[in-house]
Amino acid sequence: MIYYFNGFKYYNKMKLKTYKVSPIRRLAATIYDLFLLCGIWFTVGSIAVWINGGIIEAKWVGPSLVFISTWAFYCYFWIHGNKTLGMAIWKIEIYSFDGKNPSIKQATIRFLSNLVIVMLGAVVGAVVGAVVGAVVGAVVGAVVGAVGIPLLQIYFSAEGRSISDNLSNTGLRLI
């Protein structure tokens, strides 16, 4: 806002608030949630080993438990409260474009699309890193691809939306 006083212009930048969430905030909230997820994975895995008497012979059980517990974590917090703990710390919330709370369908689409985008970014980054350099290049490329590609797409959208925002009809905003 511009104020005029005694012929001078004064700008009040406190009134100019943006509701777009920067990629750095998104990444910081994701890292915070990753620490919480590590505790959940450890707990779920420990319970599964305890139930099976100390041994889990099927190799698919571990990845399945990680996938299901991660999906349940995000869907529960996105639907009930519109934010995870990491998002709350960084003052971010998820909202539905129709004005209601996100539904289970929207949360699932958002989770799966984010998962696919990060995996594709990691694969592309690893391939580019392997072409450029040896094993270290592939690892660095995978990390940069997994983190950078999903965040880069925000800059190419006029509204600051990612692919998962558009696919799930949800978005992130500052609170």
MITORBA-855372 format. One record per residue: residue number from 1; x, y, z of N, C-alpha, C in turn. Coordinates in Angstrom, 2 decimals, m for minus. Layout:
N
(rec NUM, (X, Y, Z), (X, Y, Z), (X, Y, Z)) ...
% end
This chain:
175
(rec 1, (0.84, m1.17, 0.00), (0.00, 0.00, 0.00), (0.89, 1.24, 0.00)) (rec 2, (0.39, 2.26, m0.62), (1.12, 3.52, m0.68), (0.35, 4.57, 0.12)) (rec 3, (1.07, 5.24, 1.01), (0.49, 6.31, 1.80), (1.18, 7.61, 1.44)) (rec 4, (0.42, 8.69, 1.39), (0.97, 10.00, 1.13), (0.85, 10.85, 2.39)) (rec 5, (1.97, 11.46, 2.79), (1.98, 12.32, 3.96), (2.93, 13.47, 3.69)) (rec 6, (2.42, 14.70, 3.75), (3.21, 15.91, 3.49), (3.92, 15.85, 2.14)) (rec 7, (3.25, 15.31, 1.15), (3.81, 15.27, m0.20), (4.81, 14.15, m0.45)) (rec 8, (5.06, 13.27, 0.54), (5.99, 12.17, 0.36), (5.23, 10.85, 0.25)) (rec 9, (5.80, 9.94, m0.50), (5.22, 8.60, m0.62), (5.83, 7.70, 0.45)) (rec 10, (4.97, 6.94, 1.11), (5.42, 5.95, 2.09), (4.84, 4.60, 1.71)) (rec 11, (5.67, 3.59, 1.71), (5.24, 2.24, 1.36), (5.11, 1.42, 2.64)) (rec 12, (4.00, 0.77, 2.79), (3.79, m0.11, 3.94), (3.87, m1.55, 3.44)) (rec 13, (5.02, m2.16, 3.60), (5.21, m3.52, 3.11), (4.60, m4.57, 4.03)) (rec 14, (4.21, m4.17, 5.21), (3.60, m5.13, 6.13), (2.24, m5.60, 5.61)) (rec 15, (1.57, m4.82, 4.82), (0.26, m5.18, 4.31), (0.35, m6.11, 3.10)) (rec 16, (1.51, m6.15, 2.46), (1.67, m6.95, 1.25), (2.07, m8.37, 1.64)) (rec 17, (1.09, m9.22, 1.87), (1.37, m10.59, 2.28), (1.04, m11.53, 1.13)) (rec 18, (1.95, m12.42, 0.86), (1.72, m13.42, m0.18), (1.29, m14.73, 0.47)) (rec 19, (0.47, m15.47, m0.23), (0.02, m16.76, 0.28), (0.71, m17.92, m0.43)) (rec 20, (1.64, m17.60, m1.33), (2.38, m18.65, m2.03), (3.44, m19.22, m1.08)) (rec 21, (3.64, m20.52, m1.18), (4.64, m21.19, m0.34), (5.90, m21.39, m1.17)) (rec 22, (7.01, m20.91, m0.67), (8.27, m21.03, m1.40), (8.76, m22.47, m1.38)) (rec 23, (9.57, m22.84, m2.36), (10.12, m24.20, m2.37), (10.98, m24.51, m1.15)) (rec 24, (11.65, m23.51, m0.60), (12.49, m23.74, 0.59), (11.61, m24.14, 1.77)) (rec 25, (10.49, m23.48, 1.95), (9.56, m23.84, 3.03), (9.00, m25.24, 2.84)) (rec 26, (8.64, m25.55, 1.60), (8.12, m26.90, 1.30), (9.16, m27.95, 1.65)) (rec 27, (10.39, m27.71, 1.26), (11.47, m28.66, 1.53), (11.73, m28.78, 3.03)) (rec 28, (11.73, m27.66, 3.75), (11.96, m27.70, 5.20), (10.86, m28.47, 5.91)) (rec 29, (9.61, m28.26, 5.52), (8.50, m29.00, 6.14), (8.60, m30.49, 5.82)) (rec 30, (9.03, m30.82, 4.61), (9.18, m32.22, 4.22), (10.28, m32.89, 5.04)) (rec 31, (11.38, m32.21, 5.25), (12.47, m32.77, 6.06), (12.01, m32.98, 7.50)) (rec 32, (11.27, m32.03, 8.03), (10.74, m32.16, 9.39), (9.81, m33.37, 9.48)) (rec 33, (8.93, m33.52, 8.48), (8.02, m34.67, 8.46), (8.77, m35.98, 8.28)) (rec 34, (9.90, m35.95, 7.58), (10.68, m37.17, 7.39), (11.21, m37.71, 8.72)) (rec 35, (11.60, m36.82, 9.62), (12.03, m37.26, 10.94), (10.89, m37.93, 11.70)) (rec 36, (9.69, m37.36, 11.59), (8.53, m37.98, 12.23), (8.22, m39.33, 11.60)) (rec 37, (8.33, m39.41, 10.29), (8.07, m40.67, 9.60), (9.07, m41.76, 9.98)) (rec 38, (10.31, m41.38, 10.22), (11.30, m42.37, 10.67), (10.86, m43.02, 11.98)) (rec 39, (10.34, m42.25, 12.90), (9.82, m42.80, 14.15), (8.62, m43.70, 13.93)) (rec 40, (7.74, m43.30, 13.01), (6.57, m44.13, 12.70), (7.01, m45.44, 12.05)) (rec 41, (7.96, m45.37, 11.11), (8.44, m46.59, 10.46), (9.08, m47.53, 11.47)) (rec 42, (9.86, m46.98, 12.38), (10.50, m47.80, 13.40), (9.45, m48.48, 14.27)) (rec 43, (8.45, m47.74, 14.68), (7.39, m48.31, 15.53), (6.59, m49.38, 14.80)) (rec 44, (6.17, m49.09, 13.58), (5.39, m50.06, 12.81), (6.22, m51.31, 12.52)) (rec 45, (7.48, m51.13, 12.16), (8.36, m52.27, 11.91), (8.59, m53.11, 13.15)) (rec 46, (8.76, m52.43, 14.29), (8.97, m53.16, 15.55), (7.74, m53.98, 15.92)) (rec 47, (6.57, m53.42, 15.73), (5.33, m54.15, 16.03), (5.19, m55.34, 15.09)) (rec 48, (5.53, m55.16, 13.80), (5.43, m56.26, 12.84), (6.39, m57.38, 13.20)) (rec 49, (7.60, m57.05, 13.60), (8.57, m58.08, 14.00), (8.11, m58.78, 15.28)) (rec 50, (7.57, m58.03, 16.22), (7.09, m58.61, 17.47), (5.93, m59.57, 17.22)) (rec 51, (5.01, m59.19, 16.34), (3.86, m60.05, 16.04), (4.31, m61.35, 15.39)) (rec 52, (5.33, m61.29, 14.55), (5.81, m62.47, 13.83), (6.88, m63.25, 14.58)) (rec 53, (7.09, m62.97, 15.82), (8.04, m63.74, 16.62), (9.49, m63.45, 16.31)) (rec 54, (9.81, m62.27, 15.84), (11.19, m61.87, 15.63), (11.69, m62.01, 14.21)) (rec 55, (10.95, m62.65, 13.34), (11.41, m62.86, 11.97), (10.29, m62.53, 10.99)) (rec 56, (10.63, m61.77, 9.97), (9.70, m61.54, 8.87), (10.38, m62.09, 7.62)) (rec 57, (9.86, m63.18, 7.10), (10.50, m63.86, 5.98), (10.12, m63.29, 4.63)) (rec 58, (8.94, m62.74, 4.51), (8.51, m62.18, 3.23), (9.17, m60.83, 3.02)) (rec 59, (9.84, m60.68, 1.88), (10.59, m59.45, 1.60), (9.67, m58.26, 1.28)) (rec 60, (8.45, m58.49, 0.92), (7.55, m57.41, 0.53), (6.88, m56.74, 1.74)) (rec 61, (6.98, m57.34, 2.91), (6.28, m56.80, 4.08), (6.85, m55.45, 4.51)) (rec 62, (8.16, m55.33, 4.56), (8.79, m54.08, 5.00), (8.44, m52.90, 4.12)) (rec 63, (8.68, m52.98, 2.79), (8.31, m51.86, 1.93), (6.80, m51.56, 1.94)) (rec 64, (5.99, m52.60, 2.08), (4.54, m52.39, 2.15), (4.16, m51.61, 3.40)) (rec 65, (4.77, m51.97, 4.52), (4.49, m51.25, 5.77), (4.94, m49.80, 5.70)) (rec 66, (6.08, m49.56, 5.09), (6.58, m48.19, 4.94), (5.62, m47.38, 4.06)) (rec 67, (5.20, m47.96, 2.93), (4.30, m47.26, 2.02), (2.95, m46.96, 2.68)) (rec 68, (2.36, m47.96, 3.31), (1.04, m47.80, 3.93), (1.09, m46.81, 5.10)) (rec 69, (2.13, m46.92, 5.93), (2.21, m46.01, 7.08), (2.48, m44.57, 6.63)) (rec 70, (3.25, m44.39, 5.57), (3.50, m43.04, 5.06), (2.22, m42.45, 4.46)) (rec 71, (1.51, m43.26, 3.67), (0.25, m42.81, 3.11), (m0.74, m42.45, 4.21)) (rec 72, (m0.85, m43.31, 5.23), (m1.79, m43.05, 6.34), (m1.41, m41.78, 7.10)) (rec 73, (m0.11, m41.56, 7.31), (0.36, m40.36, 8.00), (m0.09, m39.10, 7.27)) (rec 74, (0.25, m39.02, 5.98), (m0.08, m37.82, 5.23), (m1.58, m37.65, 5.07)) (rec 75, (m2.29, m38.71, 4.71), (m3.74, m38.60, 4.50), (m4.45, m38.19, 5.79)) (rec 76, (m4.08, m38.78, 6.90), (m4.74, m38.43, 8.16), (m4.55, m36.95, 8.49)) (rec 77, (m3.32, m36.48, 8.44), (m3.06, m35.10, 8.82), (m3.57, m34.10, 7.79)) (rec 78, (m3.55, m34.45, 6.51), (m4.06, m33.53, 5.50), (m5.58, m33.40, 5.60)) (rec 79, (m6.26, m34.49, 5.93), (m7.72, m34.46, 6.01), (m8.19, m33.88, 7.34)) (rec 80, (m7.53, m34.24, 8.43), (m7.92, m33.78, 9.78), (m6.95, m32.70, 10.24)) (rec 81, (m7.20, m31.48, 9.87), (m6.35, m30.38, 10.33), (m5.63, m29.65, 9.22)) (rec 82, (m5.63, m30.19, 8.02), (m5.04, m29.56, 6.84), (m3.53, m29.35, 6.89)) (rec 83, (m2.85, m29.99, 7.82), (m1.39, m29.84, 7.86), (m0.77, m30.94, 8.70)) (rec 84, (0.47, m31.28, 8.35), (1.26, m32.18, 9.18), (2.00, m31.34, 10.22)) (rec 85, (2.74, m31.97, 11.09), (3.47, m31.21, 12.10), (4.55, m30.35, 11.46)) (rec 86, (5.23, m30.87, 10.45), (6.24, m30.08, 9.75), (5.62, m28.88, 9.04)) (rec 87, (4.44, m29.07, 8.47), (3.75, m27.97, 7.81), (3.29, m26.93, 8.84)) (rec 88, (2.87, m27.38, 10.01), (2.43, m26.45, 11.05), (3.59, m25.60, 11.56)) (rec 89, (4.76, m26.20, 11.71), (5.94, m25.46, 12.18), (6.31, m24.37, 11.18)) (rec 90, (6.22, m24.69, 9.90), (6.59, m23.73, 8.86), (5.41, m22.91, 8.36)) (rec 91, (4.28, m22.99, 9.07), (3.08, m22.19, 8.79), (2.55, m22.39, 7.37)) (rec 92, (2.38, m23.67, 7.03), (1.84, m24.05, 5.73), (0.60, m24.89, 5.99)) (rec 93, (m0.40, m24.75, 5.14), (m1.55, m25.64, 5.22), (m1.98, m26.03, 3.82)) (rec 94, (m2.63, m27.17, 3.73), (m3.16, m27.65, 2.47), (m4.64, m27.27, 2.42)) (rec 95, (m5.10, m26.93, 1.23), (m6.51, m26.58, 1.06), (m7.00, m27.15, m0.25)) (rec 96, (m8.30, m27.34, m0.33), (m8.93, m27.81, m1.55), (m9.41, m26.61, m2.34)) (rec 97, (m9.31, m26.69, m3.66), (m9.72, m25.57, m4.50), (m11.22, m25.29, m4.42)) (rec 98, (m12.00, m26.28, m3.98), (m13.45, m26.06, m3.87), (m13.85, m25.44, m2.53)) (rec 99, (m12.89, m25.15, m1.65), (m13.17, m24.48, m0.39), (m13.44, m25.41, 0.78)) (rec 100, (m13.52, m26.70, 0.55), (m13.76, m27.66, 1.63), (m12.42, m28.24, 2.09)) (rec 101, (m12.49, m29.06, 3.14), (m11.29, m29.79, 3.54), (m10.94, m30.80, 2.45)) (rec 102, (m9.65, m31.11, 2.27), (m9.28, m32.12, 1.27), (m9.92, m33.47, 1.60)) (rec 103, (m10.36, m34.17, 0.58), (m10.97, m35.48, 0.76), (m9.89, m36.56, 0.74)) (rec 104, (m10.29, m37.79, 1.07), (m9.36, m38.92, 1.05), (m8.86, m39.15, m0.38)) (rec 105, (m9.73, m38.94, m1.36), (m9.34, m39.11, m2.77), (m8.29, m38.07, m3.15)) (rec 106, (m8.51, m36.81, m2.77), (m7.56, m35.76, m3.09), (m6.22, m35.99, m2.40)) (rec 107, (m6.27, m36.41, m1.14), (m5.03, m36.66, m0.40), (m4.26, m37.83, m1.01)) (rec 108, (m4.98, m38.86, m1.43), (m4.32, m40.03, m2.04), (m3.70, m39.65, m3.39)) (rec 109, (m4.43, m38.89, m4.20), (m3.90, m38.46, m5.49), (m2.66, m37.59, m5.28)) (rec 110, (m2.72, m36.70, m4.30), (m1.57, m35.83, m4.02), (m0.36, m36.65, m3.56)) (rec 111, (m0.60, m37.61, m2.67), (0.49, m38.44, m2.16), (1.12, m39.26, m3.29)) (rec 112, (0.29, m39.93, m4.09), (0.81, m40.78, m5.16), (1.51, m39.96, m6.24)) (rec 113, (0.96, m38.81, m6.59), (1.61, m38.00, m7.62), (2.94, m37.45, m7.12)) (rec 114, (3.01, m37.04, m5.86), (4.30, m36.60, m5.30), (5.31, m37.74, m5.30)) (rec 115, (4.87, m38.94, m4.96), (5.76, m40.10, m4.93), (6.30, m40.39, m6.33)) (rec 116, (5.44, m40.39, m7.33), (5.87, m40.67, m8.70), (6.82, m39.59, m9.20)) (rec 117, (6.52, m38.32, m8.92), (7.37, m37.23, m9.39), (8.75, m37.30, m8.75)) (rec 118, (8.81, m37.58, m7.46), (10.12, m37.68, m6.78), (10.90, m38.87, m7.32)) (rec 119, (10.23, m39.99, m7.56), (10.94, m41.16, m8.10), (11.46, m40.89, m9.51)) (rec 120, (10.65, m40.27, m10.35), (11.10, m39.92, m11.70), (12.26, m38.93, m11.65)) (rec 121, (12.18, m37.96, m10.76), (13.28, m37.01, m10.60), (14.57, m37.69, m10.17)) (rec 122, (14.45, m38.66, m9.27), (15.64, m39.39, m8.81), (16.24, m40.21, m9.94)) (rec 123, (15.40, m40.85, m10.74), (15.90, m41.66, m11.85), (16.57, m40.79, m12.90)) (rec 124, (15.92, m39.68, m13.27), (16.50, m38.77, m14.26), (17.82, m38.20, m13.74)) (rec 125, (17.83, m37.80, m12.47), (19.06, m37.26, m11.89), (20.18, m38.28, m11.83)) (rec 126, (19.84, m39.54, m11.52), (20.86, m40.59, m11.46), (21.43, m40.87, m12.85)) (rec 127, (20.57, m40.88, m13.86), (21.04, m41.13, m15.23), (21.95, m40.00, m15.69)) (rec 128, (21.52, m38.77, m15.45), (22.35, m37.63, m15.84), (23.67, m37.63, m15.07)) (rec 129, (23.60, m37.93, m13.77), (24.81, m37.99, m12.96), (25.75, m39.10, m13.39)) (rec 130, (25.20, m40.25, m13.81), (26.04, m41.35, m14.27), (26.71, m41.02, m15.60)) (rec 131, (26.01, m40.28, m16.45), (26.60, m39.88, m17.73), (27.74, m38.89, m17.49)) (rec 132, (27.53, m37.97, m16.56), (28.54, m36.95, m16.29), (29.74, m37.51, m15.54)) (rec 133, (29.48, m38.28, m14.50), (30.57, m38.78, m13.67), (30.30, m40.19, m13.20)) (rec 134, (31.07, m40.62, m12.24), (30.98, m42.00, m11.76), (29.85, m42.15, m10.75)) (rec 135, (30.07, m42.98, m9.76), (29.05, m43.31, m8.77), (28.65, m42.08, m7.96)) (rec 136, (29.61, m41.25, m7.60), (29.29, m40.05, m6.83), (28.39, m39.13, m7.64)) (rec 137, (28.66, m39.02, m8.93), (27.82, m38.19, m9.79), (26.40, m38.73, m9.87)) (rec 138, (26.27, m40.06, m9.90), (24.94, m40.66, m9.96), (24.17, m40.42, m8.67)) (rec 139, (24.83, m40.53, m7.53), (24.17, m40.31, m6.24), (23.77, m38.84, m6.09)) (rec 140, (24.69, m37.95, m6.39), (24.38, m36.52, m6.30), (23.28, m36.15, m7.29)) (rec 141, (23.34, m36.70, m8.49), (22.30, m36.45, m9.48), (20.95, m36.96, m9.03)) (rec 142, (20.91, m38.12, m8.38), (19.65, m38.66, m7.89), (19.06, m37.77, m6.80)) (rec 143, (19.89, m37.30, m5.89), (19.40, m36.44, m4.82), (18.91, m35.11, m5.38)) (rec 144, (19.71, m34.50, m6.25), (19.32, m33.22, m6.84), (18.06, m33.39, m7.69)) (rec 145, (17.97, m34.49, m8.43), (16.79, m34.74, m9.25), (15.55, m34.97, m8.41)) (rec 146, (15.68, m35.73, m7.33), (14.53, m36.03, m6.48), (14.03, m34.80, m5.75)) (rec 147, (14.93, m33.90, m5.40), (14.54, m32.69, m4.67), (14.26, m31.53, m5.62)) (rec 148, (15.10, m31.36, m6.62), (15.01, m30.18, m7.47), (13.92, m30.18, m8.50)) (rec 149, (13.68, m31.31, m9.15), (12.69, m31.34, m10.23), (11.28, m31.05, m9.71)) (rec 150, (10.83, m31.67, m8.61), (9.49, m31.32, m8.13), (9.37, m29.86, m7.68)) (rec 151, (10.43, m29.28, m7.17), (10.37, m27.89, m6.72), (10.51, m26.90, m7.87)) (rec 152, (11.21, m27.31, m8.92), (11.38, m26.42, m10.07), (10.07, m26.13, m10.78)) (rec 153, (9.17, m27.09, m10.80), (7.91, m26.91, m11.52), (7.06, m25.80, m10.93)) (rec 154, (7.30, m25.43, m9.68), (6.55, m24.35, m9.04), (6.86, m23.02, m9.72)) (rec 155, (8.08, m22.85, m10.18), (8.49, m21.59, m10.81), (7.87, m21.40, m12.19)) (rec 156, (7.46, m22.48, m12.85), (6.90, m22.38, m14.19), (5.39, m22.21, m14.19)) (rec 157, (4.78, m22.23, m13.02), (3.34, m22.04, m12.92), (3.05, m20.59, m12.52)) (rec 158, (2.04, m20.01, m13.14), (1.70, m18.62, m12.83), (1.19, m18.47, m11.40)) (rec 159, (0.50, m19.50, m10.89), (m0.04, m19.44, m9.54), (0.89, m20.06, m8.50)) (rec 160, (2.05, m20.55, m8.93), (2.98, m21.18, m8.00), (2.55, m22.59, m7.60)) (rec 161, (1.86, m23.28, m8.49), (1.36, m24.62, m8.19), (2.28, m25.68, m8.78)) (rec 162, (2.28, m26.82, m8.12), (3.03, m27.96, m8.62), (2.09, m28.89, m9.40)) (rec 163, (2.67, m29.91, m10.00), (1.86, m30.88, m10.74), (0.89, m31.58, m9.80)) (rec 164, (1.35, m31.93, m8.62), (0.46, m32.62, m7.67), (m0.67, m31.71, m7.20)) (rec 165, (m0.43, m30.40, m7.13), (m1.51, m29.46, m6.80), (m2.61, m29.52, m7.86)) (rec 166, (m2.21, m29.50, m9.11), (m3.19, m29.49, m10.19), (m3.90, m30.84, m10.33)) (rec 167, (m3.19, m31.94, m10.15), (m3.81, m33.26, m10.28), (m4.82, m33.53, m9.16)) (rec 168, (m4.53, m33.06, m7.96), (m5.40, m33.36, m6.82), (m6.39, m32.24, m6.50)) (rec 169, (m6.34, m31.15, m7.23), (m7.20, m29.99, m6.96), (m7.02, m29.47, m5.53)) (rec 170, (m5.80, m29.51, m5.06), (m5.45, m28.95, m3.76), (m4.24, m28.04, m3.94)) (rec 171, (m3.95, m27.27, m2.93), (m2.78, m26.40, m2.98), (m2.24, m26.15, m1.58)) (rec 172, (m1.10, m25.51, m1.52), (m0.49, m25.13, m0.26), (m0.53, m23.62, m0.15)) (rec 173, (m0.74, m23.12, 1.08), (m0.73, m21.68, 1.32), (m0.15, m21.42, 2.70)) (rec 174, (0.34, m20.18, 2.86), (0.84, m19.76, 4.17), (m0.33, m19.42, 5.07)) (rec 175, (m0.16, m19.70, 6.36), (m1.22, m19.35, 7.32), (m0.70, m18.31, 8.29)) 
% end
